[in-house]
Amino acid sequence: MAMVGVVPVSGGLTDWISVGLLASSVPRDVIDEAVAAYGRQAKRSDGKLPPHVMVYFVMAMALFADEDYEEVLTRLVEPLIRWGCWDPGWRMPGSSGLTQARQRLGFEPVQAVFAQVAVPVCELLTRGGWLGGRRLVSIDGFEWDVPDTQDNAVEFGRPGGVQHPAAFPKARVLTLVESGSHATIGATIGACVGEGSGEQSMARDLYRLLEAGMLVMADRNFYSYTGWETAAGTGADLLWRVSDSVELPTVAVLADGSHLALLFASRTTRAWRQRLLTAALAGEDLDPRRARLVRVVEYQVPDRGDADERQLVCLITTILDPGEVAAEVLAQGYHDRWEHENGNAQLKTSLRGPGRVLRSKSPDMVRQEIYGYLLTHYAISALICRAATEADIDPDRVKFLRTVRIVRRRITDPAAFSP
């Protein structure tokens, strides 16, 4: 997806940033298609807040999280005029008009736009984006405080129970992130308590986005045999941490210190486990409904507490041949999963601000607002990744918060030159 207004000249990252950041990452035609698909087109040809303007407005809400609605739109008007998305003869609407326009748009078109544009951005030469010839991605989640309204409390829940309820309801956001760029390439939003609110349940919505050529990392909270089977069935390779309660009988010890083991379905009886192990040791095919072969990599992290207190990290992977990726490389690569935590912090702290509650007082608007954050974070992460790749440095070396500040200045001052 081509950038608009990019000027790749000397002077650093600021030379890559133009007023077209939002528009180039989220093209107008993609917005129009999503709006039409959900029947949210403008009812009047002279409407001052057509749906495509409101999608950019929702993104700008994330970029200018400290500002009220009217100030957000004020900051966006000049760029909108330059993009041909705003009629200079229109009068600035007030806060209530903007709220009504958000409600008319709904969250579904913004979700659809995100699903369309949020694609991997790491190139083959991007540092830190690949391991063993596979694109590194990870699945993880976070919670976000939402306004304390009755509708939000019913929809998303309030953790802590009756005895110790949290101050605010919380929405749970589960994301699929490209590790090298921090770009979110998939997301699902749900409740933090109640049926279907767990990370394992929500992750099912993300498995459909996995594909061959990816190496998918996940923490031990995500493991279930069904989830493993579903994710592995996409053709992607997996590298997941599991708890010490998962039984992994050894089938063969490998030269790099890892070993092949059996992974059992949760309700496989003890007798069946023994039969399956015997079959695996004999080299027979296994019934995937009961067990499958995995490779196990175990290690302790040095310099983390006393030696006798260090926790054993146990990883399982679908990459069975150590000749493809050695155990040491897998162990080192798994710790890039923490880049996902950094990406979450960028969303919640660098954009919204530490400890801030979202603006939206209804569940649909909460979802719309979160997808706006995801779109804006994606646009900035993609920008950083492209610039870092061009400069042949790891994207991690480019400070996200500094980039946000530069983008904010460039949005409000389109004529500004790079320092």
Steps between C-alpha positions, in 0.01 A plus 500: 500500500670816380560795728372840388731797532804301613827682450781250570789745525766541765404630839355196675152375571340845487560511125268203457210665677247693298152627559373202302593245768143413592364519145786299349462222755120501471409581138167666428383221267544240777285714730232548234481126435463422872238771547299372203524141618321594823259747343639798690525740205409863558125561469553854366745610234571823691562331835784666691626181663492224238614152607847522347570817699386329817739207451790744485348683796495176706868451417574861594324443835778253577772733375369794707367310798528797736277723288121524493300417188490852360873553544576165336299600195657847496846341482383273220313749279798642309640156414147391399477798265836408346383140453180619331290358786360828635304782340646834618145641497386264775454636849674320784250272675478487878566215739144364481514496120825305510354253749199442278726452195704240689180318589379505139830349388503226764797274565458241224638710209802602710557136593476405132747772400745374761464142375573617146802724559674334797739273313859402587755767414839339574701451183758229452773746599320631810713424803332293771202408284590141420620180662602192306351649184164553669320823581492546878154577640342463842162487669435683825238712669440797726210666678381858462290699748178627343257762636287385791160483332233235542529387139879465517481313830248252360689451174859478622472416869679627804777275638538442871155357566245629747746521788772704331365645173733700281443873472417472129370236261777361282508395136741221412696544178683205347741574218719328245818708468790486258793485740755683288284806434259496800224539239169346604377282213193354670280580798189391683318688777292343775403496864746456786269272701233247416460221249733521200708776658815294553806543282479143368142552383567840344816377326287281272399815314866567418606151387327554164758772427796264536666363190797299380827687537415639843652398832234570762602558863266487797533490877389207714156652569403423140578130492228245451523194280204615292653844454836349406335271243300787352797735475732231360234405247540837328845404374678747727776377730448543873732581791295503819594492863319242714469453875663215690159334535507399130619140468770464232647147495825481305506317168853589387787718621646728232857615444435865590367418847133516408285188483198365321202431724134412487231759556172344615143614457363604838262208551732223384498229766813366665466171316469672165798721576715195553378344175569818309848532648576141403379572147709816476814321620439239228470772236131444433259769389296668773132589512508882523174493696693337783865610472760657279877524490663826611853617568578621852755771585571553870728758656546741787556872457839599642539799732143466624508422872702233676594196294292261710195730475501566127187387325529241226363627170343224291424570133332270251525546125381349176853537356616144565834507317781677691677536166237761406522705819726410794363491855716794609364714215141410589561588866650836406226567248221426746603795710405727211148425620562777750488740207127436510491636855685809377242543225219481757674767706528722192123478452404555861771742612666676205172566317224508761709586803569301817195403702256675266146375447361485147247765394209291377193442714340219296641159398482566126685829538759332726569252219515779244742697716727200558515423128591866447791456738604182324491671160707796620749277680529288185565807284778622728654155545499442124664840448773418754561159346534632147735776609711262710522247218616773261762606756600136568433523874271303728159673533537459877765772489246760387316651796123466459406791727738736321347394169151568635605850600644566157188372328282721720705803403496414131123441500435841652764676291492345153742754360766429760841388383721240661742657750 
